[in-house]
Each structure stands twice: as structure tokens, then as C-alpha cells.
Amino acid sequence: MNTVWYAPGEDYPLSREIREEVFVKEQEYPIELEFDEADENCWHLVLTDNEKAIATARLLKLSEGVFKPGRIAVLKEYRGKNIGAELLTLIIEKAKEMGAKELHIGAQTYAVGFYEKFGFKTTGEEYMDEHIPHIDMIAYL
């Protein structure tokens, strides 16, 4: 497994491919909402397997010491192989390098247990992001 990082302001084509496949095609999230103004200010991480982009996530600085991992996606054929855990571990390490004290995520509700393994706790009530149920979570580092 190899990693590709795109710095804020750089184009992130491999990340785009995965997000379109997972969020737009598979989960039917509107493409006009998938790519937003936050993308310009994010670090984008892509994991590759034999040169094939298989997983992605982004990391946005919200304020001093507060970061938001997001758009965490693994291609369907690579799920169940701990790739999501590797991806999130790398995102958390990057956030710590940048001075993160806490991480905020908007998790799809089916994935709450996954995030809890990394120290995230739910906050607030479930809400709908388009047609997908989410809940906010925070981890203190």
C-alpha cells in the first residue's frame, strides 16, 4: 500500500475518482454537493494498491487545534480489509503533526462503531445529509 498526499490548493484527481465512485455513483449523493469549496483548503490522502487508487480521505483545519477528517471512502472491492482503519490512522497522524487537539467528523450513522474504535464519541442528534443519516462525532487527542 502506498500513500499519495495532495496539499491544500493542489488538484487531487485520484481522490476525485474514488469519491465519484463511492459517494456519487454508489450512494447517489449529488455530484454538485460532493465537491465543495472546502476541498481547496484540505489535505487529500489517497491509498494505492499496485498503482490503483483504492481509498481516500480529506483533512480540513477548522480552527487552531481543531481539524475535520472527511470524505472517507474505500472502493467496494477493498472493503473489509482494514484499509479504512489504515486511512483514518494516517489522517489522524497528519492532524497531530499539524497541531490537532481535537477532531470533528460528520459520520454516516452505520459507521459510528468504526469511529468509536479511534476514540470518537457521538455528539448531538442524528441528521440527514441529503438522503444519508449522519451524526457528529468528536475525538480529543
Salt bridges, closest charged atoms under 4 A:
ASP11 OD1 - ARG16 NE 3.62
GLU21 OE1 - LYS25 NZ 3.76
GLU26 OE2 - ARG79 NH1 2.73
GLU34 OE2 - ARG19 NE 2.66
GLU34 OE2 - ARG71 NE 2.98
ASP36 OD1 - ARG58 NH1 2.92
ASP36 OD2 - ARG71 NH2 3.20
ASP39 OD1 - ARG19 NH1 2.86
ASP39 OD1 - HIS44 NE2 3.88
ASP39 OD1 - ARG58 NH1 2.65
GLU64 OE1 - LYS61 NZ 3.34
GLU77 OE2 - LYS52 NZ 3.91
GLU102 OE2 - HIS104 NE2 2.58
